[in-house]
């Protein structure tokens, strides 16, 4: 009898230990999220997003919002739709999609028809101006900056401009002072552009410059710039630029999809989703599969969102701009129409709609965080 009891204890004790090794950090409605899942996502974000100062509490807030949207998508049975299951099956089988990231090259690709269409648009908009190889030094001005913050940014860009006028090398100054992460490490070089690829005020200033000419500091809707035109040439043939444009179109599509997952969604009708249900796709069995699964869920969710359609609703954008016109004014720049700051208006409208949606999701799916477990995140050896 004792030996049998000992055997039972030997089996049960490890199971109990295993259960406590990965406790539940928080729940979204009835959906649990474990500590290990949260830790892996946080560490991956810090590593690949290079957000060294991203706090645990800030990431927890954003991760809860992410899981609220996942819960809503699951309850709407979006994982049962034909489109979702086909896309997920392709991911799991290793089939390459036209918009998937190439791990070896780090580049994206897009359907040839979309790339060709993009090229034709750029070629038409470039006219006789051709292409310019552009460098910049950038000092940002936040949207909600007060007068003192804008004055300091203006003073900083003027100091930099005086250094350049004094003979300082543009690339060295860009590496030292520019706050454009993508170009500063490359000496300020942004790459080749034709008309239609830049903010209007940046584009207008850039295409007025001759080869080797530098602009005076000027203010755009996002901050202060000093531009340098390194070179000019005619629009290149499609075969020369198709790979770069394919990457550009691919990244734009992925950006639109991931941004759209953060905007307000339309109420999802479960009956309609269930009508397209198919079977045969296995649910995720490891963290990587879970990541793909949830990511595809949010993309499917975004396709039905009010916010996505609102981004294409010119009347809604015009109304929002009219209501918030003062928000887009800058010293020396007073847009008369939303089309002059369209990207900013779209982003602001989507952000506002997202807040309302998240508030509704919190009411529908109460979130409970285990504070004791939270204290042990990344600290439970």
Secondary structure, 3 states (H helix, E strand, C coil): CHHHHHHHHHHHHHHHHHHHHCCEEEEECCEEEEHHHHHHHHHHHHHHHCCCCCCHHHHHHHHHHHHHHHHHHHHCCHHHCHHHHHHHHHHHHCCCCCCCCCCCCCCCCCCHHHHHHHHHHHHHHHCCCCEEEEEEEEEECCCCCCHHHHHHHHHHHHHHHHHHHCCCCHHHHHHHHCCCHHHHCCCCEEEEECCCCCCHHHHHHHCCCCCCCECCCEECCCEEEEEEEEEEECCCCHHHHHHHHHHHHHHHHHHHHHHHCCCCCCCCCHHHHHCCCCCCCCCCCCHHHHHHHHHHHHHHHHCCCHHHHHHCCHHHHHHHHHHCHHHHCECCECCCCHHHHHHHHHHHHHHHHHHHHHHHHHHHCCEEECHHHHCCCCCCC
